[in-house]
Amino acid sequence: MHFLTSFTVLITALALLSGVTQSSSAQAQSKIPTEFRFFGSGYGHGVGMSQIGARGQALEGKTANEILNYYYPGTSVTPFPDNHLIRVNIANLVNSASLKPEEPTGQIILYRGDIPLGENPEPFGVYAGDTTILFTNFLGTVVPVPSSPTAKYAAINPEAAWTVRWETSTTTIAFTNGTTTSRYKYGQIVFKSVKNLLSSYLAVTNTLRLHDEYLWGIGEVPSSWPAAALEAQAIAARTYALGKLSRIRPECDCNIYNTTVDQNFVGFVKETEPIWGIKWKEAVTRTFVDADNALTVTLNGRPISAFYFSSSGGQTQNVKDVWGNPIDYLQGVPDPWSLDPQINKRYALWSRFISQQTMAQAFGLPNVIFFSVNSRTATGSISSITGFSATGASVTLTGEVFRSKVKLPSTWIHNSRPIIRLPFVATDCSETPAPVVPLCRI
């Protein structure tokens, strides 16, 4: 055979082999889902009181006590001392944050250090209502920088912590963290630098009375809900908070977070909501027994672990199925109100698209080609799930960990389907012979 002909045949064979290899690779890649669609019901971990269920029962005429006794069977609603101070984290793992009085006639008082509420040392400075103070974490210290359109201030030396107070009867504090501004009326705010093994960061806390000031700022449910549902929420929130008072968590310099890591505390904005805010404050106030005691969910005279959540898949969870440890009053009970679309419009039924990237990250795999539900709880929620990769590797997660990692509303997943979205391929239609109909870019 002529050398040129032989060379041509070799090149052609290599080209064909390359095409087969590329085709096989593309075919294998095309089998990896682009995303997964999940269908389910409910929102949250499912343990304890269902907030939607409380609303549904209140609409049927149940009292707050009846609602709480239903979701925490075997417990009682009794007076309990709640005249404690609670330290609430309102910003964490940040580099800077600022505050200023909302009223131009207000004042802010600055103290060096973390001063316990009730102690009154000599203040470092008193600033007029047009002053904003920016607090920045710097190498394990906090640097305050006041600014005002009407005054100039000298530089302030850093400290490990600073305490801010104001006259609560006349002043509301506007606190800005990033692009979010919140409103606080009560107690005091502390800015502290928290150190870890690698660096340091700013932790900001609001210390105030649990009995009233803290509970008035709980933003867990709409204030327009029926009175009994609001009262049940206030009592559950108080009970939960009482269980967090035993220690200051060093990572947040707090007893409790202001997010759904614990419970949603939004500050003064809750009681000043247009029209409805007063309804929440009145509901909290109706749960008071006197100035130092209020209604609490108890067992054998002590506050319970009053977990609660938004809505279920028709029955609340047995806590053992979710977190592993049995508790008598956290057993599953029927919760049909959560499946009523008239009461639970957003989560009676839901669907979510989860990307391949998110699924792979959740399982710690290079990709996920499919998953297997290994077991379900008595309520039908997923308790164990395994993801499988195209490499043959697999990883198993609990249902609650999986839900948290991919940010699904709940573990009550009824159905799912993988979705493969083929990439769009542009074709020059003028060069495509009939009768083939190409995918053409218009």
C-alpha positions as CSV (number, residue, x, y, z in Angstrom):
1,M,0.0,0.0,0.0
2,H,1.2,3.5,-0.8
3,F,2.6,5.3,2.2
4,L,0.2,8.2,1.7
5,T,-2.8,5.9,1.5
6,S,-1.7,4.0,4.6
7,F,-1.3,7.3,6.5
8,T,-4.7,8.4,5.4
9,V,-6.3,5.1,6.6
10,L,-4.5,5.4,10.0
11,I,-5.7,8.9,10.5
12,T,-9.2,7.9,9.6
13,A,-9.2,5.0,12.0
14,L,-7.9,7.2,14.8
15,A,-10.5,9.8,14.1
16,L,-13.2,7.1,14.2
17,L,-11.8,5.7,17.5
18,S,-11.7,9.2,19.0
19,G,-15.2,9.8,17.9
20,V,-16.4,6.6,19.6
21,T,-14.5,7.5,22.8
22,Q,-15.9,11.0,22.8
23,S,-19.4,9.6,22.1
24,S,-19.1,7.1,25.0
25,S,-17.9,9.8,27.3
26,A,-20.7,12.2,26.2
27,Q,-23.2,9.3,26.6
28,A,-22.1,8.6,30.1
29,Q,-22.2,12.3,31.0
30,S,-25.7,12.6,29.6
31,K,-26.9,10.0,32.1
32,I,-26.0,12.2,35.0
33,P,-29.2,14.2,36.0
34,T,-29.0,17.9,35.7
35,E,-31.3,18.3,38.7
36,F,-33.8,16.5,40.8
37,R,-37.4,17.5,41.5
38,F,-38.9,16.6,44.9
39,F,-42.6,16.6,45.9
40,G,-43.6,16.7,49.5
41,S,-45.6,18.3,52.4
42,G,-44.8,20.2,55.5
43,Y,-42.1,22.6,56.6
44,G,-39.6,22.0,59.4
45,H,-38.2,19.2,61.6
46,G,-41.7,18.0,62.7
47,V,-40.9,17.7,66.4
48,G,-43.3,19.2,69.0
49,M,-46.0,21.8,68.3
50,S,-47.1,22.3,64.7
51,Q,-47.7,26.0,64.3
52,I,-50.1,25.5,61.4
53,G,-51.8,22.8,63.5
54,A,-52.1,25.3,66.4
55,R,-53.7,27.8,64.0
56,G,-56.1,25.1,62.7
57,Q,-57.1,24.1,66.2
58,A,-57.6,27.7,67.3
59,L,-59.9,28.2,64.3
60,E,-62.0,25.3,65.6
61,G,-62.3,27.0,69.0
62,K,-59.5,25.2,71.0
63,T,-57.8,27.2,73.8
64,A,-54.0,27.7,74.0
65,N,-53.9,25.2,76.9
66,E,-55.7,22.6,74.9
67,I,-53.4,23.1,71.9
68,L,-50.3,22.8,74.0
69,N,-51.5,19.7,75.9
70,Y,-52.3,18.1,72.5
71,Y,-48.9,18.6,71.0
72,Y,-47.0,18.0,74.3
73,P,-49.0,15.1,75.8
74,G,-48.6,14.5,79.5
75,T,-47.4,18.0,80.2
76,S,-49.2,20.9,82.1
77,V,-49.4,24.6,81.5
78,T,-48.5,26.2,84.8
79,P,-47.0,29.5,86.2
80,F,-43.2,29.5,86.3
81,P,-40.6,32.2,87.1
82,D,-39.4,34.0,84.0
83,N,-37.9,37.2,85.4
84,H,-34.5,36.5,83.9
85,L,-32.3,38.4,81.5
86,I,-31.6,36.6,78.2
87,R,-28.6,37.3,75.9
88,V,-29.7,37.2,72.3
89,N,-27.3,37.0,69.4
90,I,-28.4,39.5,66.8
91,A,-25.3,39.4,64.5
92,N,-22.6,36.7,64.4
93,L,-19.5,35.9,62.3
94,V,-19.4,39.5,61.0
95,N,-16.6,42.0,60.6
96,S,-18.6,45.2,61.3
97,A,-22.0,46.5,62.3
98,S,-23.4,49.9,63.3
99,L,-26.2,51.5,65.2
100,K,-27.8,54.9,65.8
101,P,-30.9,56.3,67.5
102,E,-34.0,56.5,65.3
103,E,-35.1,59.7,67.0
104,P,-32.9,62.8,66.6
105,T,-33.6,63.7,70.3
106,G,-32.3,60.4,71.5
107,Q,-28.9,59.5,72.9
108,I,-26.6,56.5,73.0
109,I,-24.3,55.9,75.9
110,L,-21.0,54.0,75.3
111,Y,-19.2,51.9,77.9
112,R,-15.8,50.1,77.8
113,G,-16.1,46.4,78.2
114,D,-19.0,43.9,78.5
115,I,-21.0,45.5,81.3
116,P,-23.7,43.4,83.0
117,L,-27.2,45.0,82.7
118,G,-27.9,46.5,86.1
119,E,-24.3,47.8,86.7
120,N,-23.7,51.4,86.1
121,P,-20.1,52.4,85.8
122,E,-18.9,55.7,84.4
123,P,-19.7,55.8,80.7
124,F,-16.9,56.3,78.1
125,G,-19.1,58.8,76.2
126,V,-22.6,60.1,75.5
127,Y,-23.6,60.7,71.9
128,A,-26.4,62.8,70.4
129,G,-29.2,61.3,68.3
130,D,-27.6,62.2,65.0
131,T,-24.6,60.0,65.7
132,T,-23.9,56.7,64.1
133,I,-21.3,54.4,65.6
134,L,-19.6,51.8,63.4
135,F,-18.1,48.9,65.3
136,T,-15.3,46.9,63.5
137,N,-13.5,43.8,64.6
138,F,-9.7,44.2,64.4
139,L,-7.3,41.5,65.4
140,G,-9.4,40.3,68.4
141,T,-10.5,43.8,69.5
142,V,-13.5,46.0,68.6
143,V,-12.9,49.5,67.3
144,P,-15.8,52.0,67.6
145,V,-15.9,54.9,65.1
146,P,-18.6,57.5,65.8
147,S,-19.7,59.9,63.0
148,S,-22.1,62.8,62.9
149,P,-23.1,65.6,60.5
150,T,-22.8,68.1,63.4
151,A,-19.8,67.0,65.3
152,K,-16.3,65.6,64.9
153,Y,-14.9,62.8,67.1
154,A,-11.4,61.8,68.0
155,A,-10.2,58.2,67.3
156,I,-11.1,55.7,70.0
157,N,-8.7,53.0,71.2
158,P,-9.9,49.4,70.7
159,E,-11.3,47.2,73.5
160,A,-12.2,43.5,73.6
161,A,-15.9,44.6,74.0
162,W,-18.1,47.6,74.1
163,T,-21.6,48.1,75.7
164,V,-24.2,50.5,74.3
165,R,-27.2,51.7,76.2
166,W,-30.0,54.2,75.6
167,E,-33.1,55.6,77.3
168,T,-35.6,53.0,76.4
169,S,-38.6,55.1,77.2
170,T,-37.7,57.7,74.5
171,T,-35.3,56.0,72.1
172,T,-35.4,53.2,69.6
173,I,-32.1,51.9,68.1
174,A,-31.6,51.2,64.4
175,F,-29.0,48.5,64.1
176,T,-27.5,47.8,60.7
177,N,-25.7,44.5,59.8
178,G,-24.7,44.5,56.1
179,T,-27.7,45.6,54.1
180,T,-30.3,44.7,56.9
181,T,-31.5,47.2,59.4
182,S,-33.3,46.0,62.5
183,R,-35.0,47.9,65.4
184,Y,-34.4,47.4,69.1
185,K,-36.1,49.1,72.0
186,Y,-35.2,47.3,75.2
187,G,-32.1,46.3,77.2
188,Q,-28.6,46.9,75.9
189,I,-26.4,45.9,73.0
190,V,-22.8,44.5,73.4
191,F,-20.2,44.3,70.6
192,K,-17.6,41.7,71.4
193,S,-14.6,40.2,69.5
194,V,-14.8,36.4,69.6
195,K,-11.5,34.5,68.9
196,N,-11.2,31.0,67.4
197,L,-8.2,29.0,66.3
198,L,-7.8,30.8,63.0
199,S,-9.1,34.3,63.4
200,S,-11.6,36.5,65.2
201,Y,-15.0,37.9,64.4
202,L,-17.7,40.2,65.8
203,A,-20.6,38.9,67.9
204,V,-23.4,41.3,68.7
205,T,-25.9,40.6,71.4
206,N,-29.0,42.2,72.8
207,T,-29.6,41.6,76.5
208,L,-33.1,42.1,77.8
209,R,-35.9,40.7,80.0
210,L,-37.2,37.3,78.9
211,H,-40.6,37.8,80.6
212,D,-41.8,40.5,78.3
213,E,-39.2,42.4,76.3
214,Y,-37.8,39.3,74.6
215,L,-41.2,37.7,73.9
216,W,-42.7,40.9,72.5
217,G,-40.0,40.6,69.7
218,I,-40.6,37.0,68.7
219,G,-41.5,36.9,65.0
220,E,-42.5,33.2,64.6
221,V,-46.1,33.5,63.4
222,P,-48.3,36.2,61.8
223,S,-49.9,38.5,64.4
224,S,-53.2,38.2,62.5
225,W,-53.6,34.6,63.6
226,P,-56.4,33.6,66.1
227,A,-55.7,34.7,69.7
228,A,-55.4,31.1,71.0
229,A,-52.7,30.2,68.5
230,L,-50.8,33.4,69.4
231,E,-51.0,32.6,73.1
232,A,-49.8,29.0,72.5
233,Q,-46.9,30.3,70.5
234,A,-46.0,32.8,73.2
235,I,-46.0,30.1,75.9
236,A,-44.0,27.6,73.7
237,A,-41.5,30.4,72.9
238,R,-41.1,31.3,76.6
239,T,-40.7,27.6,77.5
240,Y,-38.0,27.1,74.8
241,A,-36.1,30.2,75.9
242,L,-36.1,29.1,79.6
243,G,-34.2,26.0,78.5
244,K,-31.4,28.1,77.0
245,L,-30.5,30.1,80.1
246,S,-28.1,27.7,81.7
247,R,-25.0,28.8,79.7
248,I,-23.5,31.4,77.5
249,R,-22.4,29.8,74.2
250,P,-18.9,31.1,73.5
251,E,-19.2,30.9,69.7
252,C,-22.0,33.5,69.7
253,D,-21.5,35.1,73.1
254,C,-25.2,34.3,73.7
255,N,-27.8,32.2,75.4
256,I,-29.9,32.0,72.2
257,Y,-29.7,33.0,68.5
258,N,-32.2,35.3,67.0
259,T,-32.8,33.0,64.0
260,T,-34.6,29.7,63.4
261,V,-31.4,28.0,64.7
262,D,-33.3,28.7,68.0
263,Q,-36.3,31.0,67.4
264,N,-36.9,34.0,65.3
265,F,-36.5,37.2,67.3
266,V,-37.1,40.4,65.2
267,G,-37.0,43.0,68.0
268,F,-39.2,46.1,68.2
269,V,-40.6,45.7,64.7
270,K,-42.9,42.9,65.8
271,E,-44.9,44.8,68.2
272,T,-45.1,47.9,65.9
273,E,-46.4,46.0,62.9
274,P,-49.2,48.1,61.3
275,I,-52.7,47.0,62.6
276,W,-51.7,43.6,63.9
277,G,-48.5,44.2,66.0
278,I,-50.6,45.1,69.1
279,K,-52.4,41.7,68.8
280,W,-49.1,39.8,69.3
281,K,-48.1,42.0,72.3
282,E,-51.5,41.6,73.9
283,A,-51.3,37.8,73.4
284,V,-48.0,37.7,75.1
285,T,-49.3,39.9,77.9
286,R,-52.3,37.6,78.5
287,T,-49.8,34.7,79.4
288,F,-48.4,36.7,82.3
289,V,-49.3,35.6,85.8
290,D,-47.6,38.5,87.5
291,A,-44.5,40.7,86.9
292,D,-42.1,37.8,87.5
293,N,-44.1,34.6,86.5
294,A,-45.9,33.5,83.4
295,L,-47.5,30.4,81.8
296,T,-45.0,27.8,80.8
297,V,-45.3,24.2,79.5
298,T,-44.0,22.0,82.4
299,L,-43.5,18.4,83.4
300,N,-43.0,17.6,87.1
301,G,-42.7,21.3,87.8
302,R,-39.9,22.1,85.3
303,P,-40.0,23.6,81.8
304,I,-39.9,21.0,79.0
305,S,-37.9,21.1,75.8
306,A,-40.6,22.9,73.8
307,F,-39.6,22.2,70.3
308,Y,-42.0,23.5,67.6
309,F,-42.0,23.8,63.8
310,S,-44.2,25.2,61.0
311,S,-46.2,22.2,59.6
312,S,-46.1,18.5,59.1
313,G,-46.9,15.8,56.6
314,G,-50.1,14.9,58.5
315,Q,-48.6,13.7,61.8
316,T,-45.8,15.2,64.0
317,Q,-42.6,13.2,64.5
318,N,-41.4,11.0,67.3
319,V,-38.3,12.9,68.4
320,K,-36.4,9.6,68.5
321,D,-36.8,9.2,64.8
322,V,-35.4,12.6,64.1
323,W,-32.6,13.2,66.7
324,G,-32.2,9.8,68.3
325,N,-33.2,10.2,71.9
326,P,-36.7,9.3,73.1
327,I,-38.8,11.9,75.1
328,D,-42.2,10.9,76.3
329,Y,-43.9,14.2,75.5
330,L,-42.4,14.5,72.0
331,Q,-44.2,11.6,70.4
332,G,-46.0,11.9,67.1
333,V,-49.7,12.9,67.1
334,P,-52.1,13.4,64.2
335,D,-51.8,16.8,62.5
336,P,-54.4,16.9,59.7
337,W,-54.5,20.7,59.7
338,S,-51.1,20.8,58.0
339,L,-52.5,19.1,55.0
340,D,-55.4,21.5,54.6
341,P,-54.5,23.8,51.7
342,Q,-56.9,26.4,53.0
343,I,-54.9,26.7,56.2
344,N,-51.5,25.8,54.9
345,K,-51.5,27.2,51.4
346,R,-47.7,27.1,50.8
347,Y,-46.7,23.8,52.4
348,A,-49.7,21.4,52.3
349,L,-48.1,20.3,49.0
350,W,-44.8,21.6,47.6
351,S,-42.3,20.9,44.9
352,R,-38.6,21.9,44.7
353,F,-35.9,21.6,42.1
354,I,-32.4,20.7,43.5
355,S,-29.4,21.1,41.3
356,Q,-26.9,18.3,40.6
357,Q,-24.2,20.5,42.2
358,T,-26.2,20.9,45.4
359,M,-27.0,17.1,45.6
360,A,-23.3,16.2,45.0
361,Q,-22.2,18.6,47.7
362,A,-24.8,17.3,50.2
363,F,-23.6,13.7,49.8
364,G,-20.0,14.6,49.4
365,L,-19.8,12.8,46.0
366,P,-18.4,14.0,42.6
367,N,-21.9,13.6,41.2
368,V,-25.2,11.9,42.0
369,I,-26.8,9.7,39.4
370,F,-29.6,8.4,41.7
371,F,-30.5,8.0,45.3
372,S,-32.3,5.4,47.4
373,V,-34.7,5.9,50.3
374,N,-33.6,3.3,52.8
375,S,-36.2,3.8,55.5
376,R,-39.0,6.0,56.5
377,T,-40.5,6.9,59.9
378,A,-43.9,5.9,61.1
379,T,-45.2,9.2,59.7
380,G,-43.8,8.5,56.2
381,S,-40.9,11.0,56.3
382,I,-37.5,9.9,55.2
383,S,-35.2,8.7,58.0
384,S,-32.3,7.4,55.9
385,I,-31.3,8.1,52.3
386,T,-28.3,7.0,50.2
387,G,-26.8,8.8,47.2
388,F,-24.9,7.0,44.4
389,S,-22.3,8.4,42.2
390,A,-21.3,7.5,38.6
391,T,-18.0,6.4,40.1
392,G,-19.7,3.7,42.1
393,A,-19.2,5.4,45.4
394,S,-22.2,5.9,47.8
395,V,-22.9,8.0,50.9
396,T,-25.8,7.6,53.4
397,L,-27.4,10.5,55.3
398,T,-30.2,10.7,57.8
399,G,-33.3,12.3,56.5
400,E,-33.0,15.4,58.6
401,V,-29.3,16.0,57.6
402,F,-30.2,15.6,53.9
403,R,-33.1,18.0,54.2
404,S,-30.9,20.6,55.9
405,K,-28.1,20.2,53.3
406,V,-30.3,20.6,50.2
407,K,-32.7,23.0,51.9
408,L,-35.9,21.1,51.3
409,P,-38.9,22.3,53.4
410,S,-39.2,18.9,55.2
411,T,-38.4,15.2,55.1
412,W,-42.0,14.4,54.2
413,I,-41.0,13.6,50.6
414,H,-43.7,11.8,48.6
415,N,-42.1,11.5,45.2
416,S,-39.1,12.6,43.2
417,R,-37.8,12.4,39.7
418,P,-34.4,13.0,38.1
419,I,-34.3,15.5,35.2
420,I,-31.7,15.6,32.4
421,R,-31.6,18.8,30.5
422,L,-29.7,18.3,27.2
423,P,-27.5,21.2,26.2
424,F,-28.7,23.4,23.3
425,V,-26.8,22.7,20.1
426,A,-26.7,25.3,17.4
427,T,-26.8,23.9,13.8
428,D,-26.3,25.6,10.5
429,C,-29.7,24.8,8.9
430,S,-28.5,25.7,5.4
431,E,-26.0,22.8,5.4
432,T,-28.5,20.1,6.8
433,P,-29.7,17.8,4.0
434,A,-33.4,17.0,3.8
435,P,-35.4,15.4,5.2
436,V,-33.5,15.9,8.5
437,V,-35.0,18.7,10.7
438,P,-32.1,20.2,12.7
439,L,-32.2,22.0,16.0
440,C,-31.4,25.5,14.7
441,R,-30.7,28.8,16.4
442,I,-33.2,31.4,15.3
